[in-house]
Amino acid sequence: MSANPEAFGGRQGVMPRRQERFYRVKLINEILKSFALRLDDWQGQSFILSNRTGKTEIVDDLMAVWPAAEKMIGRQLDPTDPALLAHLRQQTMGH
């Protein structure tokens, strides 16, 4: 992989890798804030999941976020839950 976003000249309209990573974190945080959690990028290599009390866990990739979040809140977290999605839609429409 290249740090040069122009190395993939045929990929017009595709975000540079770092920008895409931040965008994904932003989207995941929209879900996580409903559970009082936050995800931050850590040096482009892994992620830090934290709660409001300061408890943190390092996760290696985005697939590991959900199990770590479930462990942190002590219950199952389904990002595709219809009630959660309706809540997120309502929040989006209110802004």
Buried (B, 14 or more C-beta within 10 A) or exposed (E): EEEEBEEEEEEEEEEBEEEEBEEBBEEBEEBBEBBEBBBEBEEEEEBBBBBEEEEBBEBEEEEBBBEBBBEBBEEEBEBEEEEBEEEBEEEEEEE
